[in-house]
Amino acid sequence: MTESGLNVRLKQAAPIPLDVDLTCAPGEMLVLVGPSGSGKSSILRAIAGLLRAKNGCIACNGAVWFDAAKGIGVSPQRRRVGFVFQHYVLFPHLTALGNVIEALIDLPRAQREHRARDLLARVHLDGLELRRPMELSGGQQQRVAVARALAREPNVLLLDEPFSAVDRLTRERLYRELAELRRELAMPVVLVTHDLDEAQMLADRMSVLYQGRTLQTGAPLEVMTRPRTAQVAQLVGMKNVFRARVISHDNERAITIIEWRGRRLEVRLQAAFAPGSQVTWAIPRGQLILHRRDRPSRGESENPVAGVVAEFVRLGENAAVAIHVGGTDKPPLFMLIPLHVAQRNNVRPGADVVVSLLGHGIHLMPPDEARGSPQRKRRRTQPAANTVT
């Protein structure tokens, strides 16, 4: 484990399965994503000392908080962790000021009110100090919870779905405020969320979890566009996931050639996969280009694929389009295009279209798991990954 920042290793089979290896540097925000039951909140509780794993260790800035092998288990009070719960858990009978003062037990009584007012001002609650939780909006309650979490000058800040109880406009404002606050904090921040857009917006690094196990950790863009496995691809919402066969590699052109549904696709060079091997490949929806009907457009010479529109769904100013390629018995390609582009090109169910699959956006992975794998069992609760040819 490194000396600075937060280092977490947890492993147990029951009652809550955990197989976790996480790090978070000072000033960094690590975001944990995954379906319900993946262990995200349990990890936060273990860091805070509210849950004791069977095996593993937790250290922060060189101080060991938990080591199962050595019998070390520092109390939650001594860990100095700031914890913002999903429903804030404010004292209903106390004012915003009173809620923050309650967390300042280490300060002399005469200094507590002044410090509490400073913290409330820091989260933009000037003038609302004497309001009780029921007199505050959801966003204002969340700010009180953050001020209270910071009151103890914590070593780590933990945020458990802190934006889930507020509307979208309030949420976007809170995102900006959290980003501003983070620039002032020289501590690790670990955020749990189900919202992938939220994770991409806020995270320095993202960790994808399933059944208590860390599947992949990295920069959000890397995880979202270059998942390690088909299972990770599904968990981060990628819909274009298929099987193919590697044909060859061309080092001079820096491309790999794969065969998919009788077509040869040129993708960015990924020489780790041997010619003749089966692979899973994925492409984000934004890496598909619709060919214009009136004149050629940039990228049309790159992996052009003809198909028939299967679905057309308007999403505000955009349209989600599903395209059958090679027959209606195979899972479609999915793309998202501006609504005006769809209308100009007469994109509608049953229309013939041609799209290009941008080679630099095609990512190869090991062959996906067998049909009985967990990713196939989760189809009722997770977006399906089309891991078939």
C-alpha positions in Angstrom: 0.0 0.0 0.0 1.1 3.6 -0.7 1.7 5.9 2.2 -0.5 8.8 1.0 -4.2 8.8 0.3 -6.7 6.0 1.0 -5.8 2.3 0.4 -8.5 -0.3 0.7 -8.2 -4.1 0.4 -11.2 -6.2 1.5 -12.0 -9.8 1.0 -14.7 -12.1 2.4 -17.2 -14.6 1.1 -20.1 -13.8 3.5 -22.4 -12.3 4.7 -21.6 -9.7 2.1 -19.2 -10.9 -0.7 -16.3 -8.6 -1.0 -13.2 -8.7 -3.2 -12.0 -5.1 -3.3 -8.7 -3.4 -4.1 -9.0 0.4 -4.3 -6.8 3.5 -3.9 -7.7 7.2 -3.8 -5.1 9.9 -3.7 -5.4 13.1 -1.7 -7.6 15.6 -3.7 -8.8 12.8 -6.0 -12.5 11.7 -6.4 -13.0 8.0 -6.9 -16.5 7.1 -8.0 -17.9 3.6 -7.4 -20.5 2.4 -9.8 -22.4 -0.9 -10.2 -25.9 -2.4 -9.9 -27.7 -2.6 -6.6 -26.1 -5.3 -4.4 -22.7 -4.8 -5.8 -21.3 -3.8 -2.4 -20.7 0.0 -3.0 -22.3 1.2 0.3 -20.7 -1.7 2.2 -17.3 -0.5 1.0 -18.0 3.0 2.4 -19.2 1.5 5.7 -16.0 -0.5 5.9 -13.9 2.5 5.3 -15.8 4.4 8.0 -15.4 1.6 10.5 -19.1 0.7 10.5 -18.5 -2.7 9.0 -15.6 -5.1 9.7 -14.6 -7.4 6.8 -13.3 -10.9 7.5 -10.0 -10.2 5.7 -8.1 -7.2 4.3 -6.7 -3.9 5.4 -7.5 -0.2 5.2 -5.0 2.6 5.6 -5.1 6.4 5.2 -2.0 8.6 4.8 0.1 5.8 6.3 -2.1 5.2 9.3 -3.5 1.7 9.5 -7.2 1.8 10.3 -8.0 -1.9 9.8 -5.8 -5.0 9.4 -7.6 -8.3 9.9 -4.4 -10.3 10.0 -2.9 -8.1 12.8 -6.2 -7.7 14.7 -6.2 -3.9 14.1 -9.6 -2.2 14.1 -9.5 1.6 14.8 -12.9 2.9 16.0 -15.0 5.1 13.6 -14.5 8.1 15.9 -10.7 7.9 15.7 -10.7 7.5 11.9 -12.1 11.0 11.4 -14.2 10.2 8.3 -16.7 12.6 6.9 -19.8 10.6 5.7 -22.7 12.0 3.7 -25.5 9.5 3.7 -28.1 9.0 0.9 -30.9 10.5 3.0 -28.6 13.0 4.9 -29.7 11.7 8.4 -30.0 15.2 9.9 -31.4 15.8 13.4 -34.9 17.1 12.6 -35.2 19.0 15.9 -32.0 21.0 15.3 -31.4 23.9 13.0 -28.8 23.7 10.2 -26.4 25.5 12.6 -27.2 23.1 15.4 -26.7 20.0 13.1 -23.2 21.2 12.2 -22.3 22.2 15.8 -23.1 18.7 16.9 -20.2 17.5 14.8 -17.7 19.9 16.3 -17.2 18.1 19.6 -13.4 18.4 19.4 -13.5 22.2 19.4 -13.9 24.3 22.6 -17.6 25.2 23.0 -17.0 28.9 22.5 -15.5 28.3 19.0 -18.1 25.9 17.7 -20.8 28.4 16.5 -18.3 30.5 14.6 -16.8 27.4 12.9 -20.2 26.0 12.1 -21.3 29.3 10.4 -18.1 29.3 8.4 -18.8 25.8 7.2 -22.4 26.7 6.2 -21.1 29.7 4.3 -18.7 27.4 2.5 -21.6 25.4 1.2 -23.6 28.5 0.3 -26.1 28.4 3.1 -25.5 31.9 4.5 -28.7 33.2 6.0 -30.3 29.8 6.5 -28.5 28.8 9.6 -31.6 28.9 11.9 -33.8 26.8 9.6 -34.7 23.2 10.6 -34.3 20.4 8.0 -38.1 20.4 7.2 -37.8 24.1 6.3 -35.0 23.4 3.8 -35.1 22.0 0.3 -33.5 18.7 -0.6 -30.5 20.5 -2.0 -30.1 22.7 1.1 -30.4 19.6 3.3 -27.6 18.0 1.3 -25.4 21.1 1.8 -26.0 20.9 5.6 -25.0 17.2 5.5 -21.8 18.1 3.6 -21.0 20.9 6.1 -21.5 18.5 9.0 -19.2 15.9 7.3 -16.5 18.5 6.9 -16.9 19.8 10.5 -14.5 17.2 11.9 -11.8 18.0 9.4 -11.9 14.5 8.1 -9.1 12.5 6.6 -11.5 11.1 4.0 -14.9 12.3 2.6 -17.4 9.6 1.7 -20.6 10.4 -0.3 -23.3 7.7 -0.6 -25.6 8.7 -3.5 -25.8 12.2 -2.1 -27.7 13.6 -5.2 -30.4 10.9 -5.6 -33.1 12.8 -3.6 -33.0 16.1 -5.5 -34.3 17.1 -8.9 -32.1 17.4 -12.0 -31.7 21.2 -11.9 -30.7 21.1 -8.2 -28.4 18.2 -8.9 -26.6 20.0 -11.7 -26.1 23.0 -9.4 -24.8 20.7 -6.6 -22.4 19.1 -9.1 -20.8 22.5 -9.7 -20.6 23.3 -6.0 -19.0 20.0 -5.3 -16.4 20.6 -8.0 -15.6 24.0 -6.5 -15.4 22.5 -3.0 -13.1 19.7 -4.2 -10.5 22.2 -5.3 -10.2 23.3 -1.7 -10.1 19.8 -0.2 -6.7 18.0 0.1 -8.3 14.7 1.0 -9.5 11.5 -0.8 -13.2 11.7 -1.8 -15.1 8.5 -2.5 -18.5 8.8 -4.2 -21.1 6.1 -4.7 -23.6 6.5 -7.5 -25.9 4.6 -9.9 -25.8 7.4 -12.4 -23.1 6.8 -15.1 -23.4 10.4 -16.4 -22.8 11.7 -12.9 -19.8 9.4 -12.6 -18.3 10.6 -15.9 -18.8 14.2 -14.9 -17.4 14.1 -11.4 -14.8 11.3 -11.3 -11.1 11.5 -11.6 -11.2 7.7 -11.6 -14.1 5.3 -11.8 -14.3 1.8 -10.3 -16.9 -0.7 -11.7 -18.2 -3.2 -9.1 -20.3 -6.3 -9.3 -21.2 -8.6 -6.4 -18.6 -6.9 -4.2 -15.8 -7.4 -6.7 -13.8 -4.6 -8.5 -13.9 -5.4 -12.2 -12.1 -2.4 -13.6 -10.8 0.9 -12.3 -9.5 3.8 -14.4 -10.2 7.2 -15.9 -13.9 7.5 -16.7 -13.4 7.8 -20.5 -11.1 4.8 -20.5 -13.6 2.6 -18.6 -16.6 3.8 -20.6 -15.0 3.3 -24.0 -12.4 0.6 -23.4 -14.0 -1.9 -20.9 -11.8 -4.8 -19.9 -14.6 -7.4 -20.5 -18.0 -7.8 -22.0 -19.4 -7.8 -18.4 -17.9 -4.3 -17.7 -19.2 -3.1 -21.1 -22.7 -4.1 -20.0 -22.4 -2.5 -16.6 -21.3 0.8 -18.1 -24.2 0.8 -20.5 -22.5 -0.1 -23.8 -25.1 -1.6 -26.2 -23.0 -2.4 -29.2 -21.2 -5.5 -28.0 -20.7 -8.4 -30.4 -18.4 -11.4 -31.2 -16.0 -11.5 -34.1 -12.8 -13.3 -35.3 -9.4 -11.7 -35.7 -8.1 -12.0 -39.3 -4.7 -10.2 -39.2 -2.7 -7.3 -37.9 -1.1 -4.6 -40.1 1.6 -2.9 -38.1 2.5 -0.4 -40.8 -1.1 0.9 -41.0 -1.6 0.4 -37.2 -4.8 -1.6 -37.7 -6.2 -5.0 -36.8 -8.7 -6.6 -39.2 -11.6 -8.6 -37.8 -14.5 -10.5 -39.4 -18.0 -9.8 -38.2 -21.1 -11.2 -39.9 -19.2 -11.8 -43.1 -17.7 -8.3 -43.2 -14.2 -7.3 -42.6 -13.7 -4.3 -40.3 -10.5 -2.3 -39.8 -10.0 -1.3 -36.2 -7.2 0.3 -34.3 -4.2 -2.0 -33.8 -4.8 -4.4 -30.9 -2.0 -7.0 -31.5 -2.6 -8.8 -28.2 -5.3 -10.9 -29.9 -3.8 -13.6 -32.1 -5.0 -14.0 -35.7 -7.7 -16.7 -35.8 -8.9 -16.0 -32.2 -12.4 -15.2 -31.2 -13.0 -11.9 -29.6 -15.7 -9.7 -28.2 -15.8 -6.2 -29.7 -17.6 -3.0 -28.7 -18.1 0.4 -30.1 -19.8 3.4 -28.4 -22.9 4.8 -30.0 -21.1 8.0 -30.7 -18.5 6.3 -32.9 -21.1 5.5 -35.6 -21.5 7.9 -38.5 -24.7 8.1 -40.6 -24.0 8.4 -44.3 -25.8 11.4 -45.8 -28.2 10.8 -48.7 -27.4 14.0 -50.6 -23.5 13.9 -50.6 -20.6 12.0 -49.1 -19.4 13.0 -45.6 -16.2 12.5 -43.7 -15.6 9.0 -42.5 -17.9 7.2 -45.0 -15.0 5.2 -46.4 -14.3 3.7 -42.9 -16.0 0.4 -42.3 -19.3 1.2 -44.2 -22.1 -1.1 -43.2 -25.6 -1.2 -44.7 -28.7 -2.0 -42.7 -32.4 -1.4 -42.1 -33.7 0.9 -39.4 -35.5 -1.3 -36.7 -36.3 1.3 -34.1 -36.5 5.1 -34.0 -37.0 6.8 -30.7 -37.0 10.6 -30.2 -35.0 11.8 -27.2 -35.4 15.5 -27.0 -33.1 17.0 -29.6 -31.6 13.6 -30.4 -32.9 10.3 -31.8 -31.9 6.8 -30.7 -31.7 4.5 -33.7 -31.4 0.7 -33.9 -30.3 -0.8 -37.2 -30.5 -4.4 -38.3 -27.4 -5.6 -40.1 -27.4 -9.0 -41.8 -30.9 -9.9 -40.9 -33.6 -9.3 -38.2 -32.5 -12.4 -36.3 -29.4 -10.7 -35.1 -29.1 -8.0 -32.4 -29.0 -4.5 -34.0 -26.4 -1.7 -34.0 -27.4 1.3 -31.9 -26.5 4.9 -32.6 -27.5 8.3 -31.3 -27.9 11.1 -33.8 -29.2 14.7 -33.7 -32.9 14.8 -34.5 -32.4 17.3 -37.4 -29.9 14.9 -39.0 -32.4 12.0 -38.8 -35.1 14.1 -40.3 -32.9 15.4 -43.1 -31.9 11.9 -44.0 -35.4 10.5 -43.7 -34.4 8.0 -41.0 -37.5 6.0 -39.9 -38.4 2.4 -39.2 -37.9 0.3 -42.3 -35.6 2.8 -44.1 -32.4 1.6 -45.7 -29.3 3.3 -44.2 -25.6 3.1 -44.4 -23.4 3.9 -41.4 -19.6 3.9 -40.8 -18.0 2.2 -37.8 -15.1 4.4 -36.8 -12.1 2.1 -36.4 -10.4 4.0 -33.6 -13.6 3.6 -31.6 -13.8 -0.2 -32.0 -12.4 -1.9 -28.8 -11.5 -5.6 -28.6 -11.9 -7.7 -25.5 -11.5 -11.4 -24.6 -14.4 -13.7 -25.6 -17.5 -13.0 -23.4 -18.6 -15.5 -20.8 -20.9 -18.5 -21.5 -24.6 -18.1 -21.7 -25.1 -18.9 -18.0 -22.9 -16.0 -16.9 -24.1 -13.3 -14.4 -24.3 -10.7 -17.2 -27.0 -12.6 -19.0 -28.9 -13.2 -15.8 -29.1 -9.5 -15.1 -31.0 -8.5 -18.3 -34.1 -7.6 -16.3 -32.2 -4.9 -14.3 -29.3 -3.9 -16.6 -29.1 -2.8 -20.3 -28.5 -5.8 -22.4 -25.1 -6.2 -24.1 -25.5 -7.8 -27.5 -22.7 -10.3 -27.0 -23.6 -12.4 -30.0 -22.4 -12.3 -33.6 
